[in-house]
């Protein structure tokens, strides 16, 4: 029987749930880093400044969420809604 378009999903993991193997690996990596933190910190200090900055930036990718561009079709919004969005954006700059 071929897969029918629009058919409801049955079985398997729920959307967004993490694979158990992935959780295992992540916890082992976290433990390794935790146990070797002083050594890693010393290794970073021994790097050239440009290499140290590159390493910090690489680490930040795992700590700070990446920003994504937000696209809004303003043609579907009322003038009041556009004003509200602008006010909220300006408030974040203050």
FIBALO-27947 format. One record per residue: residue number from 1; x, y, z of N, C-alpha, C, O in turn. Coordinates in Angstrom, 2 decimals. Atoms other than C-alpha are relative to their C-alpha. Example, Ala and Ser with C-alpha at 12.3 -4.5 7.8 and 13.67 -1.06 7.14 Angstrom:
2
  resi      n_u      n_v      n_w     ca_u     ca_v     ca_w      c_u      c_v      c_w      o_u      o_v      o_w
     1     0.89    -1.19     0.00    12.30    -4.50     7.80     0.90     1.20     0.00     1.94     1.18     0.66
     2    -0.82    -1.19    -0.06    13.67    -1.06     7.14    -0.77     1.09     0.73    -0.26     2.20     0.90
END
This chain:
94
  resi      n_u      n_v      n_w     ca_u     ca_v     ca_w      c_u      c_v      c_w      o_u      o_v      o_w
     1     0.84    -1.17     0.00     0.00     0.00     0.00     0.90     1.24     0.00     1.77     1.37     0.86
     2    -0.80    -1.21     0.13     1.51     3.34    -1.06    -0.38     1.01     1.08    -1.50     1.00     1.60
     3     0.26    -1.05    -0.98     1.80     6.27     1.31    -0.98     1.00    -0.60    -0.77     1.51    -1.70
     4     1.02    -0.94     0.47    -1.24     8.47     0.97     0.29     1.39     0.55     0.51     1.55     1.75
     5    -0.26    -1.37    -0.41    -0.68    12.23     1.05    -1.10     0.45     0.96    -2.29     0.22     0.73
     6     0.96    -0.51    -0.97    -2.33    13.84     4.08    -0.39    -1.00     1.07    -1.16    -0.69     1.97
     7     0.32     1.02    -0.99    -2.50    10.60     6.05     0.66     0.35     1.33     1.79     0.84     1.35
     8    -0.51    -0.31    -1.33    -2.02    11.02     9.81     1.15    -0.94     0.34     1.12    -2.13     0.02
     9    -1.16     0.77    -0.41     1.31     9.87    11.24    -0.38    -0.97     1.10    -1.12    -0.62     2.02
    10     0.23     0.99    -1.06     1.19     6.70    13.30     1.34    -0.62     0.39     2.20    -0.84    -0.46
    11    -1.21     0.64    -0.49     3.91     5.16    15.47     1.20     0.92     0.02     1.12     2.09    -0.36
    12    -1.24    -0.76    -0.03     7.48     6.30    15.98     0.05     1.02     1.12    -0.85     1.11     1.95
    13    -0.17    -1.04    -1.02     8.79     9.12    18.11    -0.89     1.18    -0.31    -1.23     1.44    -1.46
    14     0.78    -1.22     0.18     6.75    12.23    18.67     0.91     1.09    -0.54     2.11     1.09    -0.28
    15    -0.76    -1.10     0.57     7.85    15.35    16.80     0.72     0.77     1.10     0.12     1.14     2.11
    16    -0.79    -0.77    -0.95    10.65    17.13    18.63     0.64    -0.81     1.10     1.47    -0.29     1.84
    17    -0.61     0.81    -1.06    11.53    14.24    20.93     1.41    -0.41    -0.42     1.70    -0.57    -1.61
    18    -1.40     0.29     0.27    15.22    13.39    21.23     0.25    -1.49     0.00    -0.31    -2.24     0.81
    19    -0.43     1.39     0.09    16.75    10.09    20.25     0.77    -0.35     1.28     1.57     0.45     1.75
    20    -0.69     0.40    -1.23    17.99     8.15    23.32     1.51    -0.04    -0.19     2.25     0.32     0.72
    21    -1.44     0.06     0.27    21.40     7.61    21.69     0.58     1.41     0.02     1.69     1.62     0.52
    22    -0.46    -1.39     0.00    21.71    11.37    21.18     0.12     0.52     1.43     1.09     1.19     1.77
    23    -0.06    -0.42    -1.41    20.90    12.00    24.85     1.21    -0.61     0.69     1.89     0.06     1.46
    24    -1.15     0.69    -0.58    23.53     9.42    25.85     1.31     0.69    -0.38     2.14     0.96     0.48
    25    -1.23    -0.63     0.49    26.23    11.00    23.71     0.15     1.39     0.60     1.24     1.76     1.05
    26    -0.07    -1.36    -0.56    25.36    14.53    24.88     0.40    -0.03     1.47     1.20     0.79     1.91
    27    -0.34     0.06    -1.42    25.56    13.51    28.54     1.45    -0.44     0.20     2.12     0.04     1.11
    28    -1.39     0.43    -0.11    28.89    11.74    28.00     0.96     1.13    -0.37     1.99     1.31     0.28
    29    -0.84    -1.13     0.39    30.36    14.76    26.20     0.00     1.06     1.10     1.05     1.63     1.42
    30     0.09    -0.99    -1.08    29.10    17.07    28.96     0.85    -0.45     1.19     1.54     0.37     1.80
    31    -0.79     0.52    -1.12    30.69    14.83    31.61     1.50     0.11    -0.30     2.29     0.48     0.57
    32    -1.40    -0.09     0.41    33.98    14.71    29.68     0.51     1.44     0.14     1.58     1.68     0.69
    33    -0.39    -1.40    -0.08    34.10    18.50    29.38     0.04     0.47     1.45     0.95     1.20     1.84
    34     0.03    -0.39    -1.40    33.14    18.93    33.02     1.23    -0.52     0.74     1.82     0.19     1.55
    35    -1.15     0.61    -0.67    35.90    16.55    34.16     1.33     0.61    -0.46     2.29     0.63     0.31
    36    -1.25    -0.53     0.57    38.53    18.17    31.90    -0.01     1.52    -0.13     0.82     2.08    -0.86
    37     0.18    -1.43     0.19    37.43    21.80    32.27     1.28     0.80     0.26     1.63     1.68    -0.53
    38    -1.23    -0.74    -0.33    40.64    23.03    33.95     1.05    -0.18    -1.09     1.74     0.77    -1.46
    39    -0.97     0.29     1.07    42.77    21.36    31.29    -0.38     0.74    -1.29     0.48     1.29    -1.97
    40     0.49    -0.69     1.21    40.62    22.79    28.47     0.26     1.49     0.15     0.68     2.15    -0.80
    41    -0.21    -1.43    -0.25    40.83    26.25    30.04     1.48     0.36    -0.18     1.80     1.39    -0.77
    42    -1.44    -0.24     0.15    44.64    26.01    30.21     0.41    -0.08    -1.47     1.22     0.71    -1.93
    43    -0.30     0.13     1.43    44.78    24.84    26.59    -0.45     1.24    -0.76     0.25     1.70    -1.67
    44     0.49    -1.21     0.66    42.69    27.83    25.52     0.93     1.18     0.27     1.21     1.97    -0.63
    45    -0.89    -1.10    -0.35    44.99    30.23    27.39     1.32    -0.10    -0.75     1.97     0.92    -1.00
    46    -1.27     0.20     0.69    48.00    28.71    25.58    -0.10     0.36    -1.50     0.92     0.49    -2.17
    47     0.18    -0.31     1.42    46.50    29.52    22.15     0.38     1.45    -0.31     0.38     2.31     0.57
    48    -0.20    -1.36     0.48    47.39    32.56    20.09    -1.34     0.74     0.13    -2.39     0.11     0.02
    49     1.25    -0.74    -0.19    44.83    35.36    20.63    -1.04    -0.23    -1.10    -2.22    -0.41    -0.80
    50     0.98     0.19     1.08    43.23    34.93    17.17    -0.62    -1.40     0.05    -1.80    -1.58    -0.23
    51     0.51     1.36    -0.10    42.92    31.16    17.69    -0.91    -0.15     1.21    -1.89    -0.89     1.17
    52     0.82     0.04    -1.21    41.52    31.68    21.20    -1.38     0.59    -0.27    -2.40     0.05     0.15
    53     1.28    -0.63     0.35    38.84    34.03    19.86    -0.81    -0.93    -0.89    -2.02    -1.06    -0.71
    54     0.70     0.94     0.88    37.98    31.52    17.13    -0.61    -1.15     0.81    -1.73    -1.59     0.54
    55     0.51     1.09    -0.84    37.60    28.80    19.78    -1.19     0.47     0.82    -2.18    -0.24     0.95
    56     1.12    -0.55    -0.78    35.39    31.04    21.95    -1.25     0.13    -0.87    -2.35    -0.21    -0.45
    57     1.14    -0.15     0.91    33.19    31.82    18.96    -0.62    -1.36    -0.32    -1.84    -1.47    -0.42
    58     0.51     1.35     0.28    32.89    28.10    18.20    -0.80    -0.53     1.19    -1.86    -1.14     1.02
    59     0.71     0.44    -1.20    31.90    27.36    21.81    -1.34     0.72     0.14    -2.34     0.12     0.56
    60     1.23    -0.79    -0.14    29.32    30.15    21.75    -1.15    -0.54    -0.85    -2.31    -0.36    -0.51
    61     1.04     0.58     0.86    27.47    28.37    18.93    -0.86    -1.01     0.77    -2.02    -1.24     0.43
    62     0.72     1.02    -0.77    26.47    25.75    21.51    -0.68     0.58     1.24    -1.42    -0.12     1.92
    63     0.55    -0.62    -1.19    25.50    28.22    24.22    -1.05     1.04    -0.33    -2.12     1.08     0.27
    64     0.89    -1.10     0.38    23.89    31.21    22.54    -0.80    -0.43    -1.22    -0.21    -0.83    -2.22
    65     0.80     0.41     1.15    20.97    30.44    20.24     0.28     0.88    -1.22     0.46     2.09    -1.10
    66    -0.22    -0.75     1.23    21.50    31.44    16.63    -1.25     0.83    -0.31    -2.38     0.37    -0.14
    67     1.10    -0.89     0.36    19.39    34.37    15.52    -0.43    -0.29    -1.43     0.39    -0.49    -2.32
    68     0.53     0.20     1.35    17.14    33.86    12.54    -0.74     1.24    -0.43    -1.33     1.96     0.38
    69     0.71    -1.14     0.56    15.74    36.48    10.27    -1.50    -0.25     0.13    -1.99    -1.34    -0.18
    70     1.45     0.10    -0.13    12.08    37.14    10.97    -0.62     0.76    -1.16    -0.39     1.96    -1.33
    71     0.66    -0.65     1.13    10.00    37.86     7.88    -1.48     0.16     0.33    -2.16    -0.78     0.75
    72     1.40    -0.30    -0.25     6.64    39.52     8.25    -0.57     0.63    -1.26     0.00     1.59    -1.78
    73     0.67    -0.60     1.15     4.29    40.24     5.37    -0.87     1.13     0.52    -1.99     0.91     0.97
    74     0.70    -1.16    -0.56     3.25    43.74     6.37    -1.27     0.34    -0.76    -2.14     1.05    -0.24
    75     1.19    -0.34     0.78     0.66    43.93     3.62    -1.27    -0.61     0.58    -2.37    -0.17     0.27
    76     1.18     0.64    -0.59    -1.64    41.67     5.64    -0.38     0.63     1.34    -1.42     0.29     1.91
    77     0.25    -0.60    -1.31    -1.43    43.83     8.79    -0.70     1.36    -0.13    -0.55     2.06    -1.13
    78     0.63    -1.32    -0.05    -3.50    46.83     9.73     1.05     1.03     0.41     2.11     0.65     0.90
    79    -0.92    -1.06    -0.42    -1.82    50.19    10.38     0.27    -0.07     1.50     1.40     0.17     1.94
    80    -0.16     0.09    -1.45    -2.40    49.70    14.10     0.95    -1.14     0.37     1.78    -1.00     1.27
    81    -0.87     1.13    -0.28    -0.69    46.30    14.05     1.45     0.33    -0.36     2.38    -0.04     0.37
    82    -1.34    -0.40     0.39     2.30    47.72    12.18     0.59     0.96     1.04     1.74     0.82     1.43
    83    -0.45    -0.94    -1.04     2.54    50.59    14.69     0.37    -0.74     1.28     1.38    -0.42     1.92
    84    -0.27     0.79    -1.20     2.38    48.09    17.55     1.33    -0.74    -0.12     2.12    -0.74     0.82
    85    -1.26     0.71     0.22     5.22    46.02    16.05     1.19     0.96     0.06     2.22     0.64     0.65
    86    -1.07    -0.99    -0.03     7.33    49.14    15.53     0.28     0.48     1.42     1.44     0.64     1.81
    87    -0.17    -0.42    -1.39     6.72    50.27    19.12     0.72    -1.05     0.82     1.57    -0.72     1.65
    88    -0.66     1.10    -0.73     7.75    46.85    20.46     1.47    -0.09    -0.38     2.32    -0.29     0.48
    89    -1.39     0.04     0.45    10.91    46.87    18.33     0.81     1.15     0.57     1.94     0.97     1.01
    90    -0.69    -1.18    -0.55    11.83    50.38    19.45     0.21    -0.13     1.51     1.23     0.32     2.03
    91    -0.12     0.19    -1.45    11.22    49.44    23.10     1.18    -0.93     0.33     1.83    -0.77     1.36
    92    -1.12     0.91    -0.23    13.78    46.63    22.78     1.34     0.69    -0.19     2.35     0.25     0.36
    93    -1.25    -0.74     0.21    16.39    49.13    21.61     0.35     0.88     1.18     1.51     1.24     1.36
    94    -0.25    -0.89    -1.15    15.99    51.25    24.74     0.67    -0.70     1.14     0.94    -0.09     2.17
END
